[in-house]
């Protein structure tokens, strides 16, 4: 195993909704400080912020740039199956390149993902286009803060720096960074092989990694719809929709519940085209692989 990974990882400590949650997000290993600090410095000094992609998934403020892809262009951020090559950006990030090489994994795609303050990735699933490919997603947080959280399985999870994490993106999830500074993660999609299985032998969460979200009461639901309705009546339809989308990060909603709230809002306004649009968005963003 690479020298940046310890021979053993911290003993598993399960948090709320532990069985379901551990299937979706977990620490796999602790990392040495020095490589993480070097990669952080390279990410902060990168010559490009990347590009805004997958706009239907986000509020704005989510940027990605490729380190390993199929074209070598760091601004080519379309994920696809196949063996990648270093981009021109990775060539300027030697510590990051050494770290990736040290893992001994079979990479499909590697990128830097930046989420600005006051930004959201709406509830969605990934990998629908790669349903026949055995693969896993790894996260190495380089810059983060306590308000930058992943929401999945009815819980908020802060993916702390200093560890290598696994995310199962084929399950419904969303991300927010409510106060900042920027959240920057190194994200690697890797193929399932013996090296990955060795890395992933002890998935775990520590106390404090995850917090259960409360259920939404009938009164809270009515109040939220009323607030959104007032905004829509004033002509701020986008703000009304985002008010309801952000409920996903506050309450333990059923899957697609925020999209259902928006459809209900527009049904009350008799805006049939908007109802259809958001029902279609729900089906698209939460399509199962």
KACORBEL-V346753 format. One record per helix or strand. SS is the DSSP state (2 for helix, 1 for strand). FROM is the first residue (numbers start at 1). LEN is the number of residues. If there is no record, write none. Layout:
SS_FROM_LEN ; SS_FROM_LEN
This chain:
1_5_1 ; 2_18_7 ; 1_25_7 ; 2_33_12 ; 1_51_1 ; 2_55_3 ; 1_58_1 ; 1_62_8 ; 1_85_2 ; 2_88_4 ; 2_94_10 ; 1_107_9 ; 1_119_6 ; 2_128_3 ; 1_135_9 ; 1_148_5 ; 1_155_3 ; 1_163_5 ; 1_173_5 ; 1_183_9 ; 2_194_6 ; 1_204_1 ; 1_210_3 ; 1_214_1 ; 2_218_16 ; 2_237_13 ; 1_251_1 ; 2_257_12 ; 2_272_14
